[in-house]
Amino acid sequence: MNRSKIVAIITGAISILLAIAYLLLVQLLDFRGEMQPAPVSQLSVVSCQLSVVSGSCQW
């Protein structure tokens, strides 16, 4: 076998492994159930934490 064939086989194997890992990750994340939105009281805390840099956070 020449070098280009070996590189093609290795690249294909890596591609298949990445695809399987992606599918397993999606199944794992989907298994957790339906996503629930954050409570409104928590949203203000998060937005305040994100705006600390700009100094526009008001409690």
CORMOQUI-V400766 format. One line per field, one symbol per residue. ss: DSSP state (2 for helix, 1 for strand, 0 for the rest). phi: phi as a letter, one per 40 degrees, with the letter a starting at -180 (. if undefined). psi: psi as a letter, one per 40 degrees, with the letter a starting at -180 (. if undefined). A space follows every 10 residues. Layout:
# CORMOQUI-V400766
ss->???
phi->???
psi->???
This chain:
# CORMOQUI-V400766
ss->0022222222 2222222222 2222222222 2000000002 2222222222 000000000
phi->.ccccccccc cccccccccc cccccccccc cchccbcccc cccccccccc ccccgbcbc
psi->hidddddddd dddddddddd dddddddddd deahhhiiid dddddddddd eddefehh.
